[in-house]
């Protein structure tokens, strides 16, 4: 049995973590691969942090393509190899003529949930402009959606299953840069990465608009490290790359901004 109370202690979403504990115990008991529903990035980060010290288990996230935000997690005993092919996913093409009534991500999500689905059954939604969108779902709801999703906004649509290889993924736009800072403070590095003054970035941090590895950080002095992902609401993301120390004992930091 897993240390349930220790894993749940201080959890922001106890119900979600409790479900994962149950699934992890099932994986240990049955020696099978158990797969969660779709999780949002903050929950994935929380799960990885809480379960990361358990040597008897390992996890593999996958959402259908490398940049997917919402992902399912495969859970298995450490002795059992995990591959993305073990995580069942189905892609749906939601086709319609949206030339005169453009639809947003929220519109497509609302239409999907309007059929009776819960959010955990739906992964990423990829907008295709006037042609509609594509959505990733758990396989068991794909036929249901194909039958019952008939309209998004005022536009009639037809949903059908496609292969993951048919997803029209646009590579993310990135900007590489280097900054030299006296410290690894969040406000200093993020201000350089997002092109804002340090005072404005400090205000954004204090107001709770900045996350590090999907967790809200409200201390401007928070120390970043290589591999951290900084998210600024409405401004994109910033990945912290290699950090080296200069001869003047300052920090040279490689940054990748996702626009």
SULDAFEN-V20390 format. One record per helix or strand of 2 or more residues. SS is the DSSP state (@ for helix, = for strand). FROM is the first residue (numbers start at 1). LEN is the number of residues. Records with the same first field share a line. If there is no record, write none. Layout:
SS=FROM-LEN / FROM-LEN
This chain:
@=4-5 / 14-17 / 41-11 / 84-3 / 105-10 / 119-3 / 129-3 / 139-10 / 164-3 / 186-9 / 198-9
==34-2 / 57-6 / 71-7 / 90-6 / 122-6 / 132-6 / 151-2 / 155-2 / 158-5 / 174-8 / 210-3 / 215-2 / 229-4 / 236-10 / 251-8
